[in-house]
């Protein structure tokens, strides 16, 4: 199994750096616009919590993206973090030989 050479990027970093900073918007202001608790978005942009399906739907609606955009970022992040944590275990699995 080949691991990516790029470090995992948390969706909260993308939200913060690519959306909130250019808009000059705070996490609290975004939370208010999304109708969610302020702490949900604050923890997300601090990279302390994952994007949930509910948050992905709301972010997609607000930013005119898709929920899959946000969920795929979260899935990619989770897979990279888990693959790194389980590298030795995964390396010990023998791959199926092609037929």
N, C-alpha and C positions, 0 to 999 in steps of 0.2 A: 504494500500500500504506500503510495507516494504522498508525502505530506507537502503542503504548500509552503513555499519559502516566505510568503507574505504573512505578517502577523494577523491574528484575527482582529477584525474591526467591529466593535460593538455598534448596533444600530443607534444607540444614544449619542455616540460620537458624530455620526452622520447627521442626525437630527439637529444636534447643537451647532456643528460647524458649517453644514451646508444649507440649513434652513433658518434656524433661529438667529445666528450671528448676522448673516446678510440682511435679514429683515429687521434687525434691531429689536427682536421680540424676546421677552423673558419666558421662562418655563411656566411661570404663573399665568402670564397673559395667554399663552397657548392653551393651558389647561382650562382656563375660563371659556375660551372660544370652543373648545372640544366638549365642554360639559363634564369634565372629570375632575377628581380631586387634584389640587395643586401638587401634592406630594408625589402623585403617580408620575407626572412629567418631570418633576425635579429629580426623582430617583432614576428615571430613564436616562436623562441627559448626563447624570453623574455616573452612568454605567453601573448602577447598583441593582438594577432590575431589568428583566427582559421585556421585549415588546409582546403584549398579549394580543389575542385575536381582536378583542374589543378595541384596544388602542390602535391596532393596525387599520381597522375599519374607519376609525375616526380620523387618523392621520391621512389616510388615503382620500377621504372626502374633503378634508380641509385643504390639503396641498395638491389636489387633483392628480394623485398618483393612483396606484392600485394597492389593495391590501396585501397582495402577493409580494409587492416590492418590499414592504416592511417585514413580512413574515419570512421571506427568502433571506433577507439580511440576518435575521435572528437565527434561522436554521443554519446558515453558513457559519456564523459565529459559534454557535453551540457545537457544531461538528468539529471545527478546528480546535476548540478548547478541549473537547473530550478526546479527540484523536491524540493530541499532545499528552494528555494525562494518562492515556492508556497505550502509549506507543510500544512499550515493552510487551505487554499482553498481546497486542495486535500483531507485532512482529513475530511472535512465537506461533502464530496460526499458519499452517502450510496451505498454500493456495491450491485450488483444484487444478489438476493438470488438464490441458485441453484434450478433447477426444480425438 
